[in-house]
Amino acid sequence: MNGILAIEASQRSISVAVRGANGKVYELSPTGDSRESDVLLPAIVELCAQAALTRRDLRGVAVSTGPGGFTGLRVSLATAKGLCEALGIPAIDIASALVAACGARQHWQVAATTSCVLVALASKGDACWMSLIEANSSGALTLAREGTATAALLEGSSPKVLIADEHLPAPLRARAGELGMQVVAPSFQARDCLCVAEALFEQGSTTDATGLHVRYPREPEAVTLWRARYPAGFVAKK
């Protein structure tokens, strides 16, 4: 399926991917700090040129919606919304846990049967945001449930693999080890976002661009600091 643009910027790195008319997946990872300059749109333009796709060839824009980095998510969602509105095409909301699960398939997915994996994101203190991802016999991934998790919530968990980065709270990592769960480092790549997005697009699981929202497990620190600085609300100086 060609013409689905995928954007993965939920973490520190940024990548974009699209499948060309020749069936090949093209992927590009721009360099530079997105907080200082726009590196995403130029990368999308270059990517489409490499894939020999024009704007009329784009059928939808998939974007990894978190949890993740505050700036990367805001920039990627704003870009996705702008493209969808300008081109009149739908958006595809991809939970970042699905991207990580897709990138680590070889560690957890069992062929010809239903299998599942846990993905831990946005760790803070002794808790994190935990997502249960399931794969059916055809390989389609679904987000079964998500929510704040502590070590106690691993009890009775059926998955044998936990995808988590180095920030996974120590109690959770220790309990996962006691339960015999393998902890696998996550990978967030646009090609995996594209893989999930193409399956959802075929199922008709798209949304209007205005329906895209960042998945925040808790109020972002930037917002918390803003509220602390302006408890009565911001008033512009005259």
C-alpha positions in Angstrom: 0.0 0.0 0.0 1.7 3.2 -1.1 1.0 6.8 -0.1 0.8 6.5 3.8 3.2 8.9 5.4 4.4 7.9 8.9 6.0 10.2 11.4 7.8 9.0 14.5 9.0 11.8 16.7 7.8 10.7 20.1 11.3 10.2 21.5 14.6 12.1 21.0 15.1 11.0 17.4 12.9 11.8 14.4 12.2 9.6 11.4 9.7 9.5 8.6 8.7 6.7 6.3 6.5 6.1 3.3 6.0 3.2 0.8 6.6 4.2 -2.8 4.6 3.1 -5.8 7.2 0.4 -6.4 6.3 -1.2 -3.1 9.6 -0.2 -1.4 9.6 1.4 2.0 11.6 4.6 2.1 12.8 6.0 5.5 14.7 9.1 6.5 16.1 10.3 9.8 16.9 14.0 9.7 19.6 15.4 11.8 19.5 18.6 13.8 17.6 19.8 16.9 13.8 20.2 16.2 13.6 22.6 19.1 15.8 25.1 17.3 14.7 24.6 13.6 12.2 22.8 11.5 13.8 19.6 10.4 10.6 17.5 10.0 9.0 19.2 7.0 12.2 19.3 4.9 12.7 15.6 5.7 9.1 14.8 4.5 9.7 16.7 1.2 13.0 14.9 0.7 11.5 11.5 1.5 8.6 11.9 -1.0 11.1 13.0 -3.6 13.1 9.8 -3.0 9.9 7.7 -3.2 8.8 9.5 -6.4 5.5 10.6 -4.7 3.7 13.9 -5.1 1.4 15.4 -2.6 -1.5 14.0 -4.6 -0.2 10.5 -4.0 -0.4 10.8 -0.2 -3.5 9.0 1.1 -3.1 9.5 4.9 -0.7 10.7 7.6 0.2 8.4 10.5 1.8 9.9 13.6 3.1 8.3 16.8 1.2 10.1 19.5 3.0 9.1 22.7 3.6 9.0 25.5 6.9 10.6 24.8 8.8 13.9 24.6 6.8 17.1 24.9 8.4 19.0 22.1 8.7 16.2 19.6 5.1 15.1 20.0 3.8 18.7 19.7 5.8 19.3 16.5 4.9 16.0 14.9 1.2 16.3 15.6 1.1 19.9 14.4 2.8 18.9 11.2 0.5 15.9 10.7 -2.6 18.1 11.3 -1.4 20.7 8.8 -0.7 18.2 6.1 -4.0 16.4 6.5 -5.9 19.7 6.5 -4.0 21.0 3.5 -4.3 17.8 1.4 -7.8 16.8 2.6 -6.6 13.3 3.8 -7.2 11.4 7.0 -4.9 11.0 9.9 -4.0 7.7 11.6 -3.4 7.9 15.4 -0.7 5.4 16.4 0.1 4.9 20.1 3.8 4.9 20.5 3.6 1.6 22.4 2.4 0.0 19.1 5.5 1.3 17.4 7.8 -0.2 20.0 5.9 -3.5 20.0 6.2 -3.7 16.2 9.9 -3.0 16.3 10.5 -5.8 18.8 8.2 -8.5 17.2 11.0 -11.0 17.0 11.3 -11.1 20.8 7.6 -11.7 21.6 5.3 -12.6 18.8 4.5 -16.3 18.4 3.5 -17.4 14.9 0.0 -18.6 14.2 -1.4 -17.8 17.6 -2.5 -14.8 19.7 0.4 -13.4 21.7 1.0 -10.3 23.7 3.7 -8.0 25.1 3.9 -5.2 27.7 5.4 -1.8 26.9 6.5 0.6 29.6 6.8 4.3 28.8 7.0 7.6 30.6 8.6 6.2 33.8 8.5 8.5 36.8 9.2 7.6 40.4 8.2 4.0 41.0 5.5 4.0 38.3 5.2 4.2 34.5 2.6 4.1 31.7 2.1 0.5 30.8 0.4 -0.7 27.6 -0.7 -4.3 26.8 -0.3 -5.0 23.0 -1.8 -8.0 21.5 -1.2 -9.7 18.1 -3.6 -12.0 16.4 -2.8 -14.9 14.1 -2.7 -12.6 11.1 -0.1 -10.4 12.9 -2.3 -7.4 13.4 -1.5 -5.4 16.5 -4.0 -3.9 18.9 -3.7 -1.8 22.0 -5.7 -3.9 24.5 -5.3 -1.6 27.5 -3.1 1.0 29.0 -2.7 2.9 32.3 -0.4 3.7 35.2 1.5 0.7 36.5 3.6 -0.3 39.5 5.4 -3.5 40.3 2.3 -5.0 41.9 0.4 -4.8 38.6 2.8 -7.2 37.0 1.4 -10.0 39.1 -0.6 -12.5 37.1 0.6 -10.9 33.9 0.6 -13.4 30.9 3.2 -11.6 28.7 6.8 -13.0 28.9 8.4 -9.9 27.5 8.5 -6.3 28.8 9.7 -3.6 26.4 11.2 -0.8 28.5 14.1 1.6 28.4 16.8 2.3 31.0 14.4 4.6 32.9 12.2 1.7 34.0 11.7 2.0 37.8 13.9 -0.4 39.7 11.0 -2.1 41.5 9.3 -2.9 38.2 12.6 -4.2 36.7 13.3 -6.3 39.7 9.7 -7.8 39.8 9.8 -8.5 36.1 13.0 -10.5 36.6 11.5 -12.4 39.5 8.5 -13.3 37.2 10.9 -14.5 34.5 10.0 -11.7 32.1 12.6 -10.7 29.5 13.2 -6.9 29.4 13.9 -5.7 25.9 15.0 -2.2 24.9 12.5 -0.3 22.8 13.0 1.0 19.3 11.0 3.8 17.8 11.2 3.9 14.0 9.0 5.4 11.4 9.0 2.1 9.4 7.4 0.3 12.3 4.9 3.2 12.7 4.1 2.7 8.9 3.6 -1.0 9.3 1.0 -0.5 12.0 -0.6 2.4 10.1 -1.1 0.5 6.9 -3.0 -2.3 8.7 -5.2 0.3 10.5 -5.8 2.2 7.2 -7.0 -1.0 5.5 -9.4 -1.5 8.4 -10.7 2.0 8.0 -9.3 3.1 11.4 -8.6 6.7 10.6 -9.6 10.0 12.1 -10.1 13.6 11.1 -6.9 15.6 11.8 -8.7 17.5 14.6 -9.1 14.2 16.4 -5.3 13.8 16.9 -4.2 14.4 20.5 -1.0 13.7 22.4 -1.2 10.8 24.8 0.0 12.3 28.1 0.1 9.9 31.1 0.3 12.9 33.4 0.4 16.7 33.0 3.6 17.6 31.1 6.3 19.1 33.3 6.4 22.2 31.0 2.7 22.8 31.8 3.3 22.2 35.6 6.1 24.7 35.7 3.9 27.2 33.7 1.1 26.9 36.3 3.5 27.3 39.1 5.0 30.5 37.6 1.6 31.9 36.7 -0.9 30.6 39.4 -3.4 33.3 38.5 -3.0 32.9 34.8 -0.8 34.7 32.4 -1.5 38.4 31.8 0.4 40.1 28.9 2.2 43.3 29.8 0.9 46.4 28.1 
